[in-house]
Amino acid sequence: MSSNGLNYRLVIFFIAIVFGVGMSMPTLLQSEKGAKISLGLDLQGGLHMLLGVKTDEAIKSKIKSIASSVKFFGESEDVVIDDLKILENEVTLTLLDGDEEKKLNEMLGKIPGLVVQKEKLKYTLTLSDAEKEATKEYAINQAVETIRNRLDQFGLAEPNVARQGKDKILVELPGVKSQDDEKRARELIAKAAHLQLMAVDEKRKDRASTMSPKEVAEYGDVIVFDAREESKKHLLKEIPILDGSMLVDAKVGFSQMQQPVINFTLNSAGAKIFGDFTAKNIGNRLAIVLDNKVYSDPVIRERIGGGSGQISGGFSIKEAHDVAIALRSGALLAPVTLLEKRSVGPSLGADSIQASLIALVSGFVLIVGFLVLYYRMAGVFAGIALLVNLFLLVSIMALFGATLTLPGMAGIVLSLGMAVDANVIINERIRELLRHGVAIKQSVEKGYENAMSAIVDGNLTLLVSSVILYAYGTGPIKGFAITMIIGNLISMLTAILGTHGMYELLMPFIEKSKRVTFWFGIKKRSL
């Protein structure tokens, strides 16, 4: 300790005060500038949705992808494959040249989970039961990540997207209050964003509106409706040339007529397939299909290299932006359905905030009141440390852009209570030494030294449990855990470093007055 009472502990504590107060002001005053804590769904209102995942569709999508791979293999390796069809959850094909059987078998053997049944040169391809279950599981996990990525790019503050049960997804969107925002968010979540490039059946395209479903299936075709003219039908080859799994980017642009369009880019494998197909089909049409709607079917004039294309369909700028987001974040392997929707009004959130603030202020006043009554000036020091603890907690959460939920508010109140524990241990150790006749200065120094092991053990235990809660918890549980983690670390700074620095600053006055009852709340006969 220096002669004038200033010490490094007090300097660090003062810096913490300035930082805590300064960084917490934007949140406390709700100013437009500066980092602020975002409020969760239960505090500011928003949209709560429970989604179901149609996992059976993911299996159909994988079967169709296998058919596309077989078709591309046959064309690129000059293996003649006839009667390639998709029937429910299987692919059937006939190999015309028996000499190519080994080559085809090697290709099919590289597809994981594929069950191959052969009758001479006729193949039936299905997925094993284990692969079907793995595909369903992957579809659900992929849906969670895809929806989360879409909402992040949409600009919503801290959306909560988590899996619930076997095949359900919980989505919480804080701040979604208007009907337009709600509708747009729901459409973005539900959009499959399944992009396919499909060949037009040039021989029979004029009969699209008159062909029966049985006749369409016999030719290996499908009927797809137009995105702009709902009554218009397109006759397309059932097996797509390629799909959105080969897409790497999608951005909003403008056509020569200044209409919003979506420019997309394919990966190297997709670019090769796209280039080879367009080179062999000059003069034919290529349909660009998004979510089973034909947006355009331009005539191929020349080979298209570079792996890029364009989707135009009379989009508004918002629609084009949302479709581009959906394409970039990836197609949903399985469609999702809305099972439950609940809106949390801002008035309910305001009531929750008010109740939480009452609990926080009441708890703080009662804790500090008890400390002052029991420990006198030592309790005042502890109260100052608690107040700084609160400011630092708010400021650090704001700095990291944390979202505050109702459980998070409970975590703040609880962290204040836990912060008191360190102060109580320190003050009791000091009082024990004073009762045994130890001088004030030595009692304070020894009190902090003796209390350190108990404080570290208690805080370390709380920290480990909070980290586990954060790692394995979801949504509100994470909010509770993060406030406990931050509050736990801050209490080590304020309770140990801050109060110790105050004692060192005022030690000459404390020793001179010899009023241990005033400073520590105990009676001592002599010093």
C-alpha positions as CSV (number, residue, x, y, z in Angstrom):
1,M,0.0,0.0,0.0
2,S,1.4,3.4,-0.9
3,S,1.6,6.3,1.5
4,N,-1.3,8.3,0.0
5,G,-3.6,5.3,0.1
6,L,-3.9,4.8,-3.7
7,N,-3.3,1.3,-4.9
8,Y,-3.6,-0.8,-8.0
9,R,-6.7,-2.6,-6.8
10,L,-8.5,0.7,-6.5
11,V,-7.3,1.9,-9.9
12,I,-8.6,-1.3,-11.5
13,F,-11.9,-1.0,-9.6
14,F,-12.3,2.7,-10.7
15,I,-11.7,1.7,-14.4
16,A,-14.3,-1.0,-14.0
17,I,-16.8,1.6,-12.6
18,V,-16.2,3.9,-15.5
19,F,-16.5,1.1,-18.0
20,G,-19.6,-0.4,-16.4
21,V,-21.5,2.8,-16.0
22,G,-20.5,4.1,-19.5
23,M,-21.3,0.9,-21.4
24,S,-24.6,0.2,-19.6
25,M,-26.1,3.6,-20.2
26,P,-27.4,2.9,-23.8
27,T,-29.2,-0.1,-22.4
28,L,-30.6,1.6,-19.3
29,L,-31.6,4.8,-21.2
30,Q,-32.6,2.9,-24.4
31,S,-30.7,5.4,-26.5
32,E,-30.3,4.9,-30.3
33,K,-26.5,4.9,-30.2
34,G,-24.2,2.4,-28.5
35,A,-24.3,-1.3,-27.8
36,K,-27.5,-2.5,-26.1
37,I,-28.9,-5.7,-24.7
38,S,-31.6,-7.2,-26.9
39,L,-34.8,-8.2,-25.2
40,G,-36.1,-11.7,-25.7
41,L,-39.5,-12.8,-26.8
42,D,-41.0,-12.9,-23.3
43,L,-39.8,-9.3,-22.6
44,Q,-40.5,-7.4,-25.9
45,G,-43.1,-9.6,-27.5
46,G,-42.9,-11.4,-30.8
47,L,-43.8,-14.7,-32.5
48,H,-43.7,-18.2,-31.1
49,M,-44.1,-21.1,-33.6
50,L,-43.9,-24.9,-33.4
51,L,-43.1,-26.5,-36.7
52,G,-43.5,-30.1,-37.9
53,V,-41.0,-31.7,-40.4
54,K,-42.3,-34.0,-43.1
55,T,-39.3,-36.3,-43.1
56,D,-40.8,-38.8,-45.6
57,E,-40.3,-36.1,-48.3
58,A,-36.6,-36.1,-47.6
59,I,-36.4,-39.7,-48.6
60,K,-38.2,-38.9,-51.9
61,S,-35.8,-36.1,-52.5
62,K,-32.8,-38.3,-52.0
63,I,-34.2,-41.0,-54.3
64,K,-34.6,-38.3,-57.0
65,S,-31.1,-37.1,-56.4
66,I,-29.8,-40.7,-56.9
67,A,-31.7,-40.9,-60.2
68,S,-30.1,-37.6,-61.3
69,S,-26.6,-39.0,-60.4
70,V,-27.3,-42.2,-62.4
71,K,-28.5,-40.2,-65.4
72,F,-25.4,-37.9,-65.4
73,F,-23.1,-40.9,-65.0
74,G,-24.7,-42.6,-68.0
75,E,-24.3,-39.5,-70.2
76,S,-20.8,-38.6,-69.1
77,E,-19.4,-42.2,-69.3
78,D,-21.3,-43.2,-72.4
79,V,-23.2,-46.0,-70.5
80,V,-26.5,-46.5,-72.3
81,I,-29.3,-46.5,-69.7
82,D,-32.9,-47.0,-70.7
83,D,-36.3,-46.6,-69.0
84,L,-34.9,-44.7,-66.0
85,K,-37.9,-43.9,-63.8
86,I,-38.7,-42.9,-60.2
87,L,-41.5,-45.0,-58.6
88,E,-42.5,-44.0,-55.1
89,N,-39.3,-44.6,-53.0
90,E,-37.3,-46.5,-55.6
91,V,-35.5,-46.0,-59.0
92,T,-35.8,-48.4,-61.8
93,L,-33.6,-48.6,-64.9
94,T,-32.4,-51.0,-67.6
95,L,-28.8,-51.3,-68.8
96,L,-28.7,-52.0,-72.5
97,D,-25.1,-53.1,-72.8
98,G,-24.1,-56.0,-70.5
99,D,-20.4,-55.1,-70.9
100,E,-21.0,-51.9,-69.0
101,E,-22.5,-53.8,-66.0
102,K,-19.2,-53.7,-64.0
103,K,-18.8,-49.9,-64.5
104,L,-22.4,-49.2,-63.4
105,N,-22.0,-51.5,-60.4
106,E,-18.9,-49.7,-59.2
107,M,-20.7,-46.3,-59.5
108,L,-23.7,-47.6,-57.5
109,G,-21.5,-49.1,-54.9
110,K,-20.1,-45.7,-54.0
111,I,-23.6,-44.4,-52.9
112,P,-23.9,-45.0,-49.2
113,G,-27.0,-46.9,-47.9
114,L,-28.1,-47.9,-51.4
115,V,-29.8,-51.3,-51.9
116,V,-29.4,-52.7,-55.4
117,Q,-31.6,-55.4,-56.7
118,K,-31.0,-56.9,-60.2
119,E,-32.9,-59.1,-62.5
120,K,-30.6,-59.6,-65.5
121,L,-29.9,-56.1,-66.7
122,K,-32.9,-54.5,-64.9
123,Y,-32.0,-52.6,-61.7
124,T,-34.2,-51.5,-58.8
125,L,-32.5,-49.0,-56.4
126,T,-33.8,-48.4,-52.9
127,L,-32.5,-47.1,-49.6
128,S,-31.8,-49.3,-46.6
129,D,-33.8,-48.9,-43.5
130,A,-30.8,-47.5,-41.6
131,E,-30.2,-45.0,-44.4
132,K,-33.8,-43.9,-44.4
133,E,-33.6,-43.2,-40.7
134,A,-30.3,-41.4,-41.1
135,T,-31.9,-39.3,-43.9
136,K,-34.8,-38.4,-41.7
137,E,-32.6,-37.4,-38.8
138,Y,-30.4,-35.3,-41.1
139,A,-33.4,-33.6,-42.6
140,I,-34.6,-32.4,-39.2
141,N,-31.1,-31.2,-38.1
142,Q,-30.6,-29.5,-41.5
143,A,-34.0,-27.8,-41.2
144,V,-33.0,-26.3,-37.8
145,E,-29.7,-24.9,-39.2
146,T,-31.3,-23.7,-42.5
147,I,-34.1,-21.9,-40.7
148,R,-31.7,-20.3,-38.3
149,N,-29.4,-19.1,-41.1
150,R,-32.4,-17.7,-43.0
151,L,-33.6,-15.7,-40.0
152,D,-30.1,-14.5,-39.2
153,Q,-29.8,-13.1,-42.8
154,F,-33.4,-11.8,-42.6
155,G,-32.1,-9.4,-39.9
156,L,-34.2,-10.5,-36.9
157,A,-32.5,-10.0,-33.5
158,E,-31.4,-13.2,-31.8
159,P,-34.0,-15.6,-33.2
160,N,-34.3,-18.8,-31.2
161,V,-34.5,-22.0,-33.3
162,A,-34.2,-25.3,-31.5
163,R,-35.3,-28.9,-32.1
164,Q,-38.1,-30.2,-29.9
165,G,-38.9,-33.9,-29.5
166,K,-38.4,-36.3,-32.4
167,D,-39.5,-34.2,-35.4
168,K,-40.5,-30.8,-34.3
169,I,-38.8,-27.4,-34.3
170,L,-39.4,-24.5,-32.0
171,V,-39.0,-21.0,-33.5
172,E,-39.1,-17.8,-31.4
173,L,-38.8,-14.4,-33.1
174,P,-38.5,-11.5,-30.7
175,G,-39.7,-8.1,-32.1
176,V,-42.0,-9.5,-34.8
177,K,-45.2,-7.5,-34.0
178,S,-46.8,-6.4,-37.3
179,Q,-48.9,-8.7,-39.5
180,D,-46.6,-8.0,-42.5
181,D,-43.4,-8.9,-40.6
182,E,-45.1,-12.0,-39.3
183,K,-46.3,-13.1,-42.7
184,R,-42.9,-12.5,-44.3
185,A,-41.0,-14.4,-41.6
186,R,-43.4,-17.4,-41.9
187,E,-43.1,-17.5,-45.7
188,L,-39.3,-17.3,-45.4
189,I,-39.2,-20.2,-42.8
190,A,-41.6,-22.4,-44.8
191,K,-40.1,-21.8,-48.2
192,A,-38.5,-25.0,-49.4
193,A,-36.2,-23.1,-51.8
194,H,-35.8,-26.2,-53.9
195,L,-34.1,-25.1,-57.1
196,Q,-34.1,-27.5,-60.1
197,L,-33.0,-27.1,-63.7
198,M,-35.2,-29.5,-65.8
199,A,-35.3,-30.3,-69.4
200,V,-38.5,-29.6,-71.3
201,D,-40.0,-32.6,-73.2
202,E,-39.7,-31.0,-76.6
203,K,-41.7,-33.8,-78.5
204,R,-44.8,-33.5,-76.3
205,K,-44.6,-30.0,-74.7
206,D,-47.7,-28.8,-76.7
207,R,-49.8,-31.6,-75.2
208,A,-49.1,-30.6,-71.6
209,S,-52.6,-29.4,-70.9
210,T,-54.3,-32.5,-72.5
211,M,-52.2,-35.4,-71.3
212,S,-53.5,-37.7,-68.6
213,P,-51.4,-38.3,-65.5
214,K,-50.9,-42.0,-66.5
215,E,-49.7,-40.9,-70.0
216,V,-47.3,-38.3,-68.4
217,A,-45.8,-41.0,-66.1
218,E,-45.4,-43.5,-69.0
219,Y,-43.1,-41.0,-70.8
220,G,-41.1,-40.3,-67.6
221,D,-42.4,-36.7,-67.5
222,V,-44.0,-34.5,-64.9
223,I,-46.5,-31.6,-65.1
224,V,-45.3,-28.4,-63.4
225,F,-47.4,-25.2,-63.3
226,D,-46.1,-21.8,-64.2
227,A,-45.2,-19.3,-61.4
228,R,-46.9,-16.3,-63.1
229,E,-49.8,-18.0,-65.1
230,E,-51.3,-20.5,-62.6
231,S,-53.3,-22.2,-65.4
232,K,-50.3,-22.7,-67.7
233,K,-48.7,-26.2,-67.6
234,H,-45.2,-27.2,-68.5
235,L,-44.3,-30.8,-69.5
236,L,-40.8,-31.5,-68.1
237,K,-38.5,-34.5,-67.8
238,E,-39.0,-36.0,-64.3
239,I,-35.4,-36.4,-63.5
240,P,-33.8,-32.9,-63.1
241,I,-30.5,-32.0,-64.8
242,L,-29.2,-30.7,-61.4
243,D,-30.7,-29.2,-58.2
244,G,-30.0,-26.6,-55.6
245,S,-27.5,-28.8,-53.7
246,M,-24.9,-27.6,-56.3
247,L,-25.7,-23.9,-55.7
248,V,-23.1,-21.8,-53.9
249,D,-24.5,-18.3,-54.1
250,A,-27.6,-16.3,-55.0
251,K,-27.9,-12.6,-55.2
252,V,-30.5,-10.0,-56.2
253,G,-29.8,-8.2,-59.4
254,F,-31.8,-6.3,-62.1
255,S,-32.7,-7.3,-65.6
256,Q,-32.3,-5.0,-68.7
257,M,-35.8,-3.9,-68.0
258,Q,-34.8,-3.0,-64.4
259,Q,-36.9,-5.8,-62.9
260,P,-35.6,-7.6,-59.8
261,V,-34.0,-11.0,-60.7
262,I,-32.0,-13.6,-58.8
263,N,-28.5,-14.4,-60.1
264,F,-27.2,-17.8,-59.0
265,T,-23.9,-19.5,-59.2
266,L,-23.2,-23.3,-59.2
267,N,-20.2,-25.2,-57.8
268,S,-17.6,-26.8,-60.1
269,A,-19.6,-30.1,-60.5
270,G,-22.8,-28.2,-61.2
271,A,-21.1,-25.9,-63.7
272,K,-19.7,-28.9,-65.6
273,I,-23.2,-30.6,-65.7
274,F,-24.8,-27.4,-66.7
275,G,-22.2,-26.7,-69.4
276,D,-22.4,-30.2,-70.9
277,F,-26.2,-30.2,-70.9
278,T,-26.5,-26.8,-72.6
279,A,-23.8,-27.8,-75.2
280,K,-25.8,-31.0,-76.2
281,N,-29.2,-29.3,-76.2
282,I,-28.8,-26.1,-78.2
283,G,-32.2,-25.1,-79.6
284,N,-34.1,-26.8,-76.8
285,R,-35.6,-25.3,-73.7
286,L,-34.4,-25.5,-70.1
287,A,-36.9,-24.9,-67.3
288,I,-35.8,-23.1,-64.1
289,V,-38.0,-24.6,-61.4
290,L,-38.2,-23.2,-57.9
291,D,-40.4,-25.0,-55.4
292,N,-42.3,-26.9,-58.1
293,K,-43.1,-23.7,-60.1
294,V,-41.6,-22.9,-63.5
295,Y,-40.2,-19.3,-63.4
296,S,-38.7,-19.3,-66.9
297,D,-38.0,-21.8,-69.7
298,P,-35.5,-20.0,-72.0
299,V,-34.3,-21.5,-75.3
300,I,-30.6,-22.6,-75.1
301,R,-28.8,-20.6,-77.8
302,E,-25.3,-21.7,-77.0
303,R,-23.2,-23.6,-74.4
304,I,-23.5,-21.8,-71.0
305,G,-20.2,-22.0,-69.2
306,G,-19.2,-20.5,-65.8
307,G,-22.0,-22.2,-63.9
308,S,-24.2,-19.2,-63.5
309,G,-27.9,-18.6,-64.3
310,Q,-30.8,-16.3,-63.6
311,I,-34.3,-16.6,-62.1
312,S,-36.8,-14.0,-63.3
313,G,-40.4,-14.1,-62.3
314,G,-41.9,-10.7,-61.7
315,F,-40.5,-10.5,-58.2
316,S,-40.7,-7.5,-56.0
317,I,-37.4,-6.4,-54.4
318,K,-38.5,-7.9,-51.0
319,E,-39.6,-11.2,-52.6
320,A,-36.3,-11.4,-54.6
321,H,-34.3,-10.7,-51.4
322,D,-36.2,-13.4,-49.4
323,V,-35.8,-16.0,-52.2
324,A,-32.1,-15.2,-52.5
325,I,-31.8,-15.7,-48.7
326,A,-33.6,-19.0,-48.9
327,L,-31.4,-20.2,-51.8
328,R,-28.1,-19.1,-50.1
329,S,-29.0,-20.8,-46.8
330,G,-29.9,-24.0,-48.6
331,A,-33.1,-25.9,-49.6
332,L,-35.1,-27.7,-46.9
333,L,-34.7,-31.4,-47.5
334,A,-38.1,-31.9,-46.0
335,P,-41.0,-29.4,-46.0
336,V,-42.1,-27.9,-42.7
337,T,-45.7,-27.3,-41.5
338,L,-47.0,-24.9,-38.9
339,L,-48.4,-26.9,-35.9
340,E,-48.8,-24.1,-33.4
341,K,-48.5,-20.3,-33.5
342,R,-48.6,-17.9,-30.6
343,S,-48.1,-14.2,-30.5
344,V,-46.7,-12.5,-27.4
345,G,-47.9,-8.9,-27.2
346,P,-45.5,-6.1,-26.2
347,S,-47.8,-5.2,-23.3
348,L,-47.2,-8.6,-21.7
349,G,-43.5,-8.1,-22.2
350,A,-43.7,-4.7,-20.5
351,D,-45.5,-6.3,-17.5
352,S,-42.7,-8.9,-17.3
353,I,-40.0,-6.2,-17.4
354,Q,-41.7,-4.2,-14.7
355,A,-42.2,-7.3,-12.5
356,S,-38.5,-8.3,-13.0
357,L,-37.2,-4.8,-12.3
358,I,-39.3,-4.7,-9.1
359,A,-37.8,-8.0,-8.0
360,L,-34.3,-6.8,-8.9
361,V,-34.5,-3.5,-7.1
362,S,-36.3,-5.0,-4.1
363,G,-33.7,-7.8,-3.9
364,F,-30.8,-5.3,-4.2
365,V,-32.2,-3.0,-1.5
366,L,-32.9,-5.8,0.9
367,I,-29.5,-7.3,0.4
368,V,-27.6,-4.0,0.8
369,G,-29.8,-3.1,3.8
370,F,-29.0,-6.3,5.6
371,L,-25.3,-5.9,4.8
372,V,-25.2,-2.3,6.2
373,L,-27.2,-3.2,9.3
374,Y,-25.0,-6.2,10.1
375,Y,-21.6,-5.1,8.9
376,R,-21.9,-1.3,9.1
377,M,-19.3,0.4,6.8
378,A,-18.0,-3.0,5.6
379,G,-21.6,-3.6,4.4
380,V,-21.5,-0.2,2.6
381,F,-18.3,-1.3,0.8
382,A,-20.0,-4.6,-0.2
383,G,-23.1,-2.6,-1.4
384,I,-20.9,-0.4,-3.6
385,A,-19.3,-3.6,-5.0
386,L,-22.7,-5.1,-5.7
387,L,-23.8,-1.9,-7.6
388,V,-20.7,-2.0,-9.7
389,N,-21.3,-5.7,-10.3
390,L,-24.8,-4.9,-11.7
391,F,-23.4,-2.2,-14.0
392,L,-20.6,-4.4,-15.3
393,L,-23.0,-7.3,-15.9
394,V,-25.3,-5.1,-18.0
395,S,-22.4,-3.5,-19.9
396,I,-20.7,-6.8,-20.8
397,M,-24.0,-8.4,-21.9
398,A,-24.6,-5.3,-24.1
399,L,-21.0,-5.4,-25.5
400,F,-21.5,-9.0,-26.7
401,G,-25.0,-8.3,-28.0
402,A,-26.7,-10.8,-25.6
403,T,-30.4,-11.3,-25.5
404,L,-32.1,-10.8,-22.1
405,T,-35.0,-13.1,-21.3
406,L,-37.1,-13.6,-18.2
407,P,-34.9,-16.4,-17.0
408,G,-32.0,-14.1,-17.7
409,M,-33.5,-11.5,-15.4
410,A,-33.8,-14.2,-12.8
411,G,-30.1,-15.1,-13.4
412,I,-29.1,-11.5,-12.7
413,V,-31.1,-11.4,-9.4
414,L,-29.5,-14.8,-8.4
415,S,-26.0,-13.6,-9.4
416,L,-26.3,-10.6,-7.1
417,G,-27.2,-13.0,-4.3
418,M,-24.2,-15.2,-5.1
419,A,-22.0,-12.1,-5.2
420,V,-23.0,-11.3,-1.6
421,D,-21.6,-14.7,-0.6
422,A,-18.0,-13.6,-1.2
423,N,-18.5,-10.4,0.8
424,V,-20.0,-12.3,3.7
425,I,-17.1,-14.8,3.8
426,I,-14.5,-12.0,3.7
427,N,-16.2,-9.9,6.4
428,E,-16.7,-12.9,8.7
429,R,-13.0,-13.8,8.4
430,I,-12.0,-10.3,9.3
431,R,-14.4,-10.2,12.3
432,E,-13.0,-13.5,13.5
433,L,-9.5,-12.1,13.6
434,L,-10.6,-8.9,15.2
435,R,-12.3,-10.8,18.0
436,H,-9.0,-12.7,18.7
437,G,-7.2,-9.4,19.2
438,V,-5.4,-9.1,15.8
439,A,-4.7,-5.5,14.6
440,I,-7.1,-4.1,12.1
441,K,-4.7,-3.9,9.2
442,Q,-3.5,-7.5,9.7
443,S,-7.1,-8.6,10.2
444,V,-8.1,-7.2,6.8
445,E,-5.2,-8.6,5.0
446,K,-5.4,-12.0,6.6
447,G,-9.2,-12.0,6.2
448,Y,-8.9,-11.7,2.4
449,E,-6.2,-14.4,2.4
450,N,-8.1,-16.8,4.5
451,A,-11.4,-16.3,2.6
452,M,-9.8,-16.8,-0.9
453,S,-9.9,-20.6,-1.0
454,A,-13.6,-20.8,0.0
455,I,-14.6,-18.1,-2.5
456,V,-12.6,-19.7,-5.4
457,D,-14.1,-23.1,-4.7
458,G,-17.7,-21.8,-4.5
459,N,-17.3,-19.6,-7.7
460,L,-15.6,-22.4,-9.6
461,T,-18.4,-24.8,-8.8
462,L,-21.0,-22.3,-9.9
463,L,-19.1,-21.6,-13.1
464,V,-18.8,-25.2,-14.1
465,S,-22.5,-25.8,-13.5
466,S,-23.4,-22.7,-15.5
467,V,-21.1,-23.7,-18.4
468,I,-22.8,-27.1,-18.5
469,L,-26.3,-25.4,-18.6
470,Y,-25.1,-23.2,-21.4
471,A,-23.6,-26.0,-23.4
472,Y,-26.6,-28.4,-23.2
473,G,-29.5,-25.9,-22.6
474,T,-31.6,-24.2,-25.2
475,G,-33.2,-20.8,-25.5
476,P,-34.1,-19.4,-22.1
477,I,-31.8,-21.8,-20.3
478,K,-28.9,-20.4,-22.2
479,G,-29.9,-16.9,-21.2
480,F,-30.0,-17.9,-17.5
481,A,-26.7,-19.6,-17.8
482,I,-24.9,-16.7,-19.5
483,T,-26.0,-14.2,-16.9
484,M,-24.8,-16.5,-14.2
485,I,-21.4,-17.0,-15.9
486,I,-20.8,-13.3,-16.4
487,G,-22.1,-12.4,-12.9
488,N,-19.9,-15.1,-11.4
489,L,-16.7,-13.8,-13.1
490,I,-17.5,-10.1,-12.3
491,S,-18.1,-10.9,-8.6
492,M,-14.5,-12.0,-8.3
493,L,-13.4,-8.6,-9.5
494,T,-15.8,-6.5,-7.4
495,A,-16.0,-8.5,-4.2
496,I,-12.3,-9.3,-3.9
497,L,-10.4,-6.6,-5.7
498,G,-12.8,-3.7,-5.3
499,T,-13.6,-3.9,-1.6
500,H,-9.9,-4.7,-0.8
501,G,-8.9,-1.6,-2.6
502,M,-11.4,0.5,-0.6
503,Y,-10.0,-0.9,2.7
504,E,-6.5,0.0,1.6
505,L,-7.5,3.5,0.7
506,L,-9.2,4.1,4.0
507,M,-7.0,2.1,6.3
508,P,-5.2,5.1,7.9
509,F,-8.6,6.5,8.9
510,I,-9.9,3.1,10.1
511,E,-6.8,2.5,12.3
512,K,-6.8,6.0,13.7
513,S,-10.5,5.9,14.7
514,K,-10.3,2.4,16.2
515,R,-14.1,2.2,15.9
516,V,-14.4,-1.4,14.9
517,T,-18.2,-1.4,15.6
518,F,-18.6,1.5,13.1
519,W,-16.4,-0.1,10.4
520,F,-17.1,-3.8,10.9
521,G,-20.2,-4.1,13.1
522,I,-18.5,-5.8,16.1
523,K,-17.4,-4.8,19.6
524,K,-13.8,-5.1,20.5
525,R,-12.3,-4.1,23.8
526,S,-8.9,-2.9,22.8
527,L,-6.6,-2.7,19.8
